[in-house]
């Protein structure tokens, strides 16, 4: 890989996560490997059609010579017509199969990308732009769908046709053939000079389109924020600059392709003129029969047109390698390890011993790129417990949730689930015990049923309604026009913040987890919706442990245990009343202003510890 390409890919944000392997034309051909049977059939049909085409100049020459000699030519004429019709039918069938294969290639690539992207590590996803990844699965695969079969097969069939035309031209007139070869070599040399630059321009153009898509996705995702701040013009200009870069990259590629295309046309036109002039001269001198001249002219077309098509195909393929590089890079993004499919673990039954903690942290350390986030955290959440985690921003609260969900693994220390080390369980087993309600409570485009079924695809309507009642959302859904089958809009646009939160809680509860994690479930809610969410938490199953990350007093004061986290360490733990009496950090967190104590809630001022 050249230094320019490396810097381009580093700027795009991928170079640190993906394979640096540079793809080539062979990789483009490998896209057809899963469809090689159909590809071979289509290629054979096209080759047969090409062979029938190669036989036609001979018959055309025989017809002309027969007419000049006064001999009957009806048999040759009928054979020529039959070959022409057969060639059209075979070529049409072959081209249809190639188009089908192209669609298969596009679908196959999209499926592979979706499979990969939905499994990439969370830390890798955090370093990439969603819009660019979507562009790779959409725009880039479309380019490859259109190019893979047509270009690859055209090159292969063109090569076979050229070989056949070469042999027949050599038999008819070696001198004319050598002149044609010289013309073509000159033209091919001109194309070869720009092929590498065409490939680089193609990759830059695809990267620019990906950046444009990412910028547009960014703008649409924050449209309400943009509009309320009257920033439409500024965002339009910013996204427009991304579009301008894509345009400029496309122009560079078009300029290079425009340089290569006339060279291929020169080869076709020049060769035909050479055969016409030299052959015509030799016919006039009596050294070459007129029928042979006609055959040579036709073979020149059969020789030069495929050669031109091959040159153009290689040029297009070089441009397509940019899209293939981006797709290949995405397919090499690191994913979570593949784990064996094993039964989920929901409980460990042992009547002779107290139930083990759902999760247990024992001296857990974790860092982000060398920056410590957790420093020796230890705690346990027994079944049925209600635990809150509080602390300033950056204290490590979200990291605790990420480790419990196995989105990340600790640098050191031990995490257990129901008495078993996390390292002995698969991620799927750990996540089967866990329900997560995120702060922004994502709602998927679709119906209420679609959103609930995400957690439990086989759940019955009764189970869904039970989860909705536990989340205090059953009345809202019952009043919707189509109940469970009501469309909720993009990102749940037809729901309030509190309704989205309670739908997320219902979705998590439908899977009947042993542990429910809630990340700031009431942070952005009004008092009424906050009460509904808190009431929903009071209706959770008795054996379900709950861990809440929050700053809201109304949410934490009834917790069995409150964990105060500061700078990655567990600063204190206890009940709300205990911490108000003994923990100055907790008082200041509730006050909402660092350095201010909460007065009038305890018998005396708490010490800072």
C-alpha positions in Angstrom: 0.0 0.0 0.0 1.3 3.4 -0.9 1.9 6.1 1.7 -0.8 8.2 0.1 -3.3 5.4 0.4 -2.3 4.8 4.0 -2.8 8.4 4.9 -6.1 8.5 3.1 -7.4 5.5 5.0 -6.1 6.7 8.3 -7.9 10.0 7.8 -11.0 8.0 7.1 -10.7 6.5 10.6 -10.4 2.8 9.6 -6.7 2.1 9.4 -6.3 1.3 13.1 -9.0 -1.4 13.2 -9.1 -3.2 9.8 -6.8 -5.4 7.8 -4.3 -3.4 5.7 -4.4 -6.0 3.0 -4.8 -4.4 -0.4 -7.3 -6.0 -2.7 -6.7 -6.7 -6.4 -8.4 -8.0 -9.5 -8.2 -11.6 -8.2 -10.3 -10.6 -5.2 -12.9 -9.2 -7.6 -13.0 -12.5 -9.3 -13.3 -14.3 -6.0 -16.6 -12.7 -5.5 -18.0 -15.1 -8.0 -16.7 -18.2 -6.3 -20.0 -19.0 -4.4 -21.8 -18.8 -7.8 -19.2 -20.5 -9.9 -21.6 -23.1 -11.3 -24.0 -20.6 -12.7 -21.1 -18.4 -13.8 -19.6 -21.3 -15.7 -22.9 -21.9 -17.5 -23.3 -18.2 -18.3 -19.7 -18.0 -19.5 -20.2 -21.1 -21.7 -23.3 -19.7 -23.2 -21.5 -16.4 -23.9 -18.4 -18.3 -25.3 -20.6 -20.4 -27.6 -22.3 -17.3 -28.8 -18.9 -15.8 -29.4 -17.8 -18.9 -31.4 -20.9 -18.7 -33.5 -20.0 -15.0 -34.1 -16.5 -16.0 -35.2 -17.9 -18.4 -37.8 -20.1 -15.7 -39.4 -17.3 -13.8 -41.2 -16.2 -16.9 -43.0 -19.7 -17.6 -44.1 -20.2 -13.9 -45.1 -17.0 -14.2 -47.2 -18.1 -17.4 -48.8 -21.5 -15.8 -49.8 -19.6 -12.9 -51.4 -17.2 -15.1 -53.3 -20.0 -17.4 -54.3 -22.0 -14.5 -55.7 -19.0 -13.2 -57.7 -18.4 -16.7 -59.0 -22.1 -17.2 -59.9 -22.5 -20.2 -57.6 -25.6 -20.9 -55.4 -25.3 -19.3 -52.0 -28.7 -20.0 -50.4 -27.2 -22.6 -48.1 -24.5 -20.3 -46.8 -27.1 -17.5 -46.4 -29.4 -19.7 -44.4 -26.5 -21.0 -42.3 -25.4 -17.4 -41.7 -28.9 -16.4 -40.6 -29.2 -19.4 -38.3 -25.9 -18.7 -36.7 -27.0 -15.0 -36.1 -30.3 -16.0 -34.4 -28.6 -18.7 -32.3 -25.9 -16.2 -31.2 -28.5 -13.7 -30.1 -30.5 -16.3 -28.1 -27.4 -17.7 -26.4 -25.9 -14.3 -25.7 -29.2 -13.0 -24.2 -29.6 -16.1 -21.9 -26.0 -15.8 -20.8 -26.3 -12.1 -20.1 -29.5 -12.7 -18.1 -27.7 -15.3 -15.9 -24.9 -12.8 -15.4 -27.3 -10.1 -14.2 -28.8 -12.7 -11.8 -25.3 -13.5 -10.5 -24.6 -9.8 -10.1 -27.7 -9.5 -7.9 -26.6 -12.5 -5.9 -23.1 -11.0 -5.4 -24.7 -7.8 -4.1 -27.1 -9.6 -1.8 -24.3 -11.9 -0.5 -22.0 -9.0 0.3 -24.8 -7.1 2.1 -25.6 -10.2 4.2 -22.0 -10.7 5.1 -21.6 -7.0 6.0 -24.8 -7.0 8.1 -23.6 -10.1 9.9 -20.2 -8.6 10.5 -21.4 -5.1 11.5 -24.0 -6.3 14.0 -21.2 -8.3 15.7 -18.3 -5.8 15.7 -16.9 -5.0 19.1 -18.5 -2.0 20.8 -15.2 -0.3 21.2 -14.6 -0.6 17.5 -18.0 0.7 16.7 -17.5 3.7 18.9 -14.5 4.8 16.7 -16.5 4.8 13.4 -19.2 6.8 11.8 -22.5 4.9 11.4 -23.3 6.7 8.1 -20.0 5.5 6.5 -20.6 1.9 7.6 -24.1 2.1 6.1 -22.6 3.5 2.8 -20.3 0.5 2.6 -23.2 -1.8 2.9 -25.3 0.2 0.5 -23.5 2.2 -2.1 -20.2 0.2 -2.3 -22.0 -3.2 -2.6 -24.2 -1.7 -5.4 -21.0 -0.7 -7.3 -19.6 -4.2 -6.9 -23.0 -5.8 -7.9 -22.9 -3.9 -11.1 -19.2 -4.5 -11.8 -18.4 -8.0 -10.6 -20.1 -10.2 -13.2 -20.1 -7.9 -16.2 -16.4 -6.8 -15.9 -14.9 -10.2 -14.9 -16.9 -12.2 -17.4 -16.4 -9.6 -20.1 -12.7 -9.9 -19.6 -12.7 -13.7 -19.7 -15.0 -13.9 -22.7 -13.2 -11.1 -24.5 -9.9 -12.9 -24.0 -11.4 -16.1 -25.5 -12.9 -14.2 -28.5 -9.6 -12.4 -29.1 -7.8 -15.7 -29.1 -10.2 -17.1 -31.7 -10.1 -14.0 -33.9 -6.3 -13.9 -33.7 -5.9 -17.5 -35.0 -8.4 -16.8 -37.9 -6.8 -13.5 -38.8 -3.3 -15.1 -38.8 -4.6 -17.8 -41.2 -6.2 -15.2 -43.5 -3.4 -12.6 -43.6 -0.5 -12.4 -41.1 0.7 -9.0 -42.3 -2.6 -7.3 -41.6 -2.8 -9.0 -38.2 0.6 -7.7 -37.2 -0.3 -4.1 -38.1 -3.5 -4.4 -36.0 -1.5 -5.7 -33.0 0.9 -2.7 -33.2 -2.0 -0.3 -33.2 -3.6 -2.0 -30.2 -0.3 -2.2 -28.2 0.1 1.6 -28.6 -3.4 2.2 -27.3 -3.0 -0.3 -24.5 0.2 1.4 -23.4 -1.7 4.6 -22.9 -4.4 2.9 -20.8 -1.8 1.1 -18.7 -0.2 4.4 -17.7 -3.3 5.6 -15.8 -4.7 2.3 -14.4 -3.1 2.6 -10.9 -4.2 6.3 -10.6 -7.7 5.2 -11.6 -7.8 2.7 -8.8 -6.6 5.3 -6.3 -9.1 7.8 -7.5 -11.9 5.3 -7.3 -11.1 4.5 -3.6 -10.9 8.2 -2.8 -14.3 8.7 -4.5 -16.0 5.9 -2.5 -14.5 7.2 0.8 -15.8 10.7 0.0 -19.3 9.3 -0.7 -19.1 7.4 2.6 -18.2 10.6 4.4 -21.0 12.4 2.7 -23.5 9.7 3.8 -22.1 9.9 7.4 -22.5 13.6 7.5 -26.1 13.4 6.2 -26.9 10.7 8.8 -25.5 13.0 11.5 -27.7 15.9 10.4 -30.9 13.9 10.1 -30.3 12.2 13.5 -30.1 15.6 15.2 -32.6 17.4 13.0 -34.7 18.7 15.9 -31.6 20.1 17.6 -30.4 21.7 14.3 -33.8 23.2 13.6 -34.3 24.7 17.0 -30.9 26.4 16.8 -31.7 27.6 13.3 -28.6 25.9 12.0 -30.1 24.5 8.8 -28.0 26.7 6.6 -24.8 25.9 8.4 -25.4 22.2 8.3 -26.4 22.4 4.7 -23.1 24.1 3.9 -21.1 21.5 6.0 -22.8 18.5 4.3 -22.5 20.3 1.0 -18.8 20.5 1.5 -18.7 16.8 2.0 -20.7 16.4 -1.2 -18.3 18.7 -3.0 -15.4 16.5 -2.0 -17.2 13.5 -3.3 -17.9 15.4 -6.5 -14.2 16.4 -6.8 -13.1 12.9 -6.3 -15.5 11.7 -8.9 -14.3 14.3 -11.4 -10.7 13.1 -10.9 -11.8 9.5 -11.6 -13.8 10.7 -14.6 -10.8 12.6 -16.0 -8.6 9.6 -15.8 -11.3 7.3 -17.3 -11.8 9.8 -20.0 -8.1 9.5 -20.8 -8.3 5.7 -21.0 -11.6 5.4 -23.0 -10.3 7.2 -26.2 -7.3 4.9 -26.2 -9.6 1.9 -26.4 -11.7 3.6 -29.1 -8.5 4.4 -31.0 -7.6 0.8 -31.0 -11.0 -0.2 -32.4 -11.3 2.6 -35.1 -7.6 2.5 -36.0 -7.4 -1.2 -36.4 -10.6 -1.2 -38.6 -9.1 1.6 -40.8 -5.8 -0.2 -41.1 -7.5 -3.5 -42.2 -9.7 -1.5 -44.6 -6.8 0.4 -46.2 -4.2 -2.4 -46.4 -6.7 -5.0 -47.3 -8.4 -2.9 -49.9 -5.0 -2.2 -51.5 -4.2 -5.9 -51.6 -7.7 -6.7 -53.1 -7.1 -4.0 -55.8 -3.7 -5.6 -56.6 -5.3 -9.1 -56.7 -3.3 -10.5 -53.8 -6.4 -10.9 -51.6 -9.8 -12.2 -52.5 -12.7 -9.8 -51.7 -14.4 -12.4 -49.5 -11.2 -12.6 -47.4 -11.1 -8.8 -47.0 -14.7 -8.9 -45.7 -13.8 -11.6 -43.3 -10.7 -9.7 -42.2 -12.8 -6.6 -41.5 -15.3 -8.6 -39.5 -12.5 -10.3 -37.6 -10.9 -7.0 -36.9 -14.1 -6.0 -35.2 -14.2 -9.4 -33.3 -10.6 -8.8 -32.3 -10.6 -5.1 -31.5 -14.0 -4.7 -29.9 -13.3 -7.4 -27.3 -9.9 -6.0 -26.7 -11.4 -2.6 -26.2 -14.0 -4.1 -23.9 -11.3 -5.8 -22.0 -9.3 -2.5 -21.6 -12.4 -0.7 -20.6 -13.4 -3.5 -18.2 -10.0 -3.4 -16.5 -10.3 0.4 -16.2 -13.8 0.0 -14.6 -12.5 -2.8 -12.4 -9.7 -0.6 -11.2 -12.2 2.0 -10.1 -14.4 -0.7 -8.5 -11.4 -1.9 -6.4 -12.0 1.2 -4.3 -15.4 0.0 -3.4 -14.1 -3.5 -2.9 -11.3 -2.2 -0.6 -13.9 -0.4 1.6 -16.1 -3.5 1.8 -13.2 -5.7 2.5 -12.0 -3.4 5.2 -15.4 -3.5 6.8 -15.5 -7.3 6.6 -12.2 -7.4 8.6 -13.4 -5.2 11.4 -12.8 -7.0 14.8 -15.9 -8.8 16.1 -16.7 -10.4 19.4 -15.3 -13.9 19.6 -17.4 -16.7 18.1 -18.7 -18.8 21.0 -20.4 -22.2 21.1 -24.2 -22.3 21.3 -24.9 -23.4 24.9 -28.1 -23.3 27.0 -28.8 -20.1 28.8 -28.3 -20.0 32.6 -31.0 -18.2 34.5 -30.7 -19.6 38.0 -28.4 -21.8 40.1 -30.6 -23.8 42.4 -29.1 -25.0 45.7 -31.4 -25.0 48.7 -28.6 -25.7 51.1 -26.8 -22.4 50.3 -27.9 -18.8 50.0 -28.5 -17.7 46.4 -25.3 -16.4 44.8 -25.1 -12.8 43.6 -26.3 -12.3 40.0 -23.2 -10.3 39.2 -20.3 -10.0 41.6 -17.3 -7.7 41.0 -14.1 -8.6 42.8 -11.2 -6.1 42.5 -12.1 -5.2 38.9 -9.8 -2.9 37.0 -10.5 -1.5 33.5 -8.8 1.2 31.3 -9.7 2.9 28.0 -6.5 3.1 25.9 -4.4 3.3 29.1 -6.7 5.7 30.9 -8.0 4.1 34.1 -11.8 4.0 34.3 -12.3 1.4 37.2 -9.7 0.9 40.0 -10.4 -2.1 42.1 -14.2 -2.1 42.2 -15.9 -4.8 44.3 -19.6 -5.3 45.0 -22.3 -7.9 44.7 -26.0 -7.8 43.7 -28.0 -10.6 45.3 -31.2 -11.8 43.6 -34.1 -9.4 44.3 -31.9 -6.6 45.5 -32.4 -2.9 44.4 -29.0 -1.2 44.0 -28.3 2.3 42.8 -24.9 3.6 41.4 -24.2 7.3 41.8 -21.2 9.5 41.0 -20.0 12.4 39.0 -19.6 12.2 35.2 -16.6 10.1 34.2 -16.6 8.2 37.6 -17.0 4.8 35.9 -20.7 4.2 36.2 -21.3 3.4 32.5 -18.2 1.3 32.4 -19.7 -0.9 35.2 -22.8 -1.5 33.0 -20.6 -2.2 29.9 -18.7 -4.9 31.8 -21.8 -6.5 33.2 -23.2 -6.7 29.6 -19.9 -8.1 28.4 -19.5 -5.3 25.9 -16.0 -5.1 27.3 -13.9 -7.3 29.5 -12.0 -6.2 32.6 -8.2 -5.8 32.5 -7.9 -7.6 35.8 -10.1 -8.8 38.6 -13.0 -11.2 38.5 -16.6 -10.9 37.5 -19.1 -13.7 38.4 -22.6 -14.4 37.3 -24.7 -16.5 39.7 -21.6 -17.9 41.3 -19.7 -18.7 38.1 -16.8 -16.7 36.6 -17.7 -14.8 33.6 -14.8 -16.3 31.8 -16.5 -19.7 32.1 -19.7 -18.4 30.5 -20.3 -17.3 26.9 -21.4 -13.7 26.3 -24.8 -15.0 25.2 -25.2 -16.8 28.6 -24.3 -13.6 30.5 -26.6 -11.5 28.4 -29.5 -14.0 28.7 -29.5 -13.1 32.4 -29.4 -9.4 31.8 -31.9 -6.8 30.7 -30.6 -3.3 29.8 -32.6 -0.1 29.6 -30.4 2.6 28.1 -30.6 6.3 28.9 -32.0 7.2 25.5 -34.2 4.1 25.4 -33.9 3.3 21.7 -37.1 2.5 20.0 -36.8 0.6 16.7 -38.8 1.5 13.6 -41.8 -0.8 13.6 -44.7 -1.7 15.9 -45.0 -2.2 19.6 -44.9 -5.9 19.0 -41.7 -5.6 16.9 -40.0 -3.8 19.7 -41.0 -6.2 22.4 -40.2 -9.3 20.3 -36.6 -8.1 20.0 -36.1 -9.5 23.5 -38.1 -12.6 23.1 -39.1 -13.5 19.5 -41.4 -16.3 20.5 -43.3 -14.4 23.2 -47.1 -14.7 23.3 -49.4 -11.7 23.3 -50.3 -12.6 27.0 -46.6 -12.4 27.9 -46.2 -9.1 26.1 -49.3 -7.6 27.9 -47.9 -8.8 31.2 -44.6 -7.1 30.6 -46.4 -3.9 29.6 -48.4 -4.0 32.8 -45.2 -4.4 34.8 -43.9 -1.4 33.0 -47.0 0.7 33.5 -47.5 1.0 29.8 -50.5 -1.3 29.2 -53.1 1.5 29.2 -51.1 3.5 26.7 -50.7 0.6 24.3 -54.4 -0.5 24.8 -55.5 3.0 23.6 -53.4 2.9 20.5 -55.3 2.5 17.2 -54.0 -1.0 16.5 -52.7 -2.0 20.0 -49.6 -4.1 19.8 -49.5 -3.7 16.0 -49.4 0.1 16.0 -46.5 1.7 14.2 -44.4 3.8 16.5 -42.5 5.9 13.9 -38.7 6.4 13.4 -37.0 6.2 16.8 -40.4 6.1 18.5 -41.3 9.6 17.3 -44.9 9.1 18.3 -44.1 8.4 21.9 -43.1 10.6 24.8 -39.8 10.2 26.6 -41.5 8.5 29.5 -43.4 6.1 27.2 -40.2 5.2 25.4 -38.5 4.5 28.8 -41.4 2.3 29.9 -41.4 0.4 26.6 -37.7 -0.2 27.0 -38.4 -1.6 30.5 -41.2 -3.8 29.2 -38.9 -5.1 26.4 -36.2 -6.0 29.0 -38.7 -7.6 31.3 -40.2 -9.7 28.6 -37.0 -11.8 28.5 -37.4 -12.4 32.3 -33.9 -11.5 33.2 -32.2 -12.2 36.5 -30.7 -8.7 36.5 -32.2 -5.5 35.1 -29.8 -2.6 34.4 -31.1 0.9 34.1 -29.0 3.8 32.9 -30.5 7.1 34.0 -34.1 5.9 33.5 -35.6 9.1 34.8 -33.0 11.7 33.9 -35.0 13.5 31.2 -38.5 12.8 32.4 -41.1 15.1 34.0 -42.5 14.4 37.5 -45.5 12.5 36.2 -43.5 10.2 33.9 -40.8 9.8 36.6 -43.5 8.5 39.1 -44.8 6.1 36.4 -41.3 4.7 35.8 -40.5 4.4 39.5 -43.8 2.6 40.0 -42.9 0.3 37.2 -39.7 -0.5 39.0 -41.7 -1.4 42.1 -43.6 -4.0 40.2 -40.5 -6.0 39.1 -40.3 -9.7 40.0 -39.0 -10.3 43.5 -36.1 -12.4 42.3 -34.9 -9.9 39.7 -31.9 -7.9 40.9 -31.9 -4.2 39.7 -29.0 -1.9 39.2 -29.8 1.7 38.5 -27.4 4.4 37.4 -29.0 7.7 38.3 -28.6 11.1 40.0 -32.3 11.5 40.9 -33.0 11.4 44.6 -36.5 10.0 44.0 -35.0 7.1 42.2 -32.2 6.2 44.6 -33.6 6.9 48.0 -35.6 3.6 48.1 -32.7 1.4 46.9 -31.5 -1.3 49.3 -27.9 -0.2 48.6 -26.4 2.8 47.0 -22.8 2.6 45.6 -21.0 5.9 45.4 -18.3 5.8 42.7 -15.7 8.4 42.3 -12.6 8.4 39.9 -13.1 4.7 39.2 -13.2 3.7 42.9 -16.0 2.6 45.2 -15.9 5.6 47.6 -18.8 4.4 49.8 -21.9 2.2 50.0 -25.0 2.0 52.1 -28.6 3.1 52.3 -29.7 6.6 51.5 -30.1 7.6 55.1 -26.7 6.0 56.0 -24.9 7.9 53.3 -26.5 11.2 54.1 -25.1 10.9 57.6 -21.7 9.6 56.7 -20.7 10.5 53.1 -20.0 14.1 52.1 -19.5 13.0 48.4 -23.1 11.7 48.4 -24.4 14.9 49.9 -22.7 17.0 47.3 -24.0 14.7 44.5 -27.6 15.2 45.7 -27.1 18.9 46.0 -26.0 19.0 42.4 -23.1 21.4 43.0 -19.6 20.2 43.9 -18.6 21.6 47.3 -22.1 22.3 48.6 -23.4 20.2 51.4 -27.0 19.0 51.7 -28.2 20.7 54.9 -31.4 20.0 56.8 -31.6 16.3 55.8 -29.4 14.8 58.5 -28.7 15.4 62.2 -25.3 16.9 61.4 -22.9 17.7 58.6 -21.3 14.6 57.1 -17.6 14.2 56.9 -16.0 14.0 53.5 -14.6 10.6 52.7 
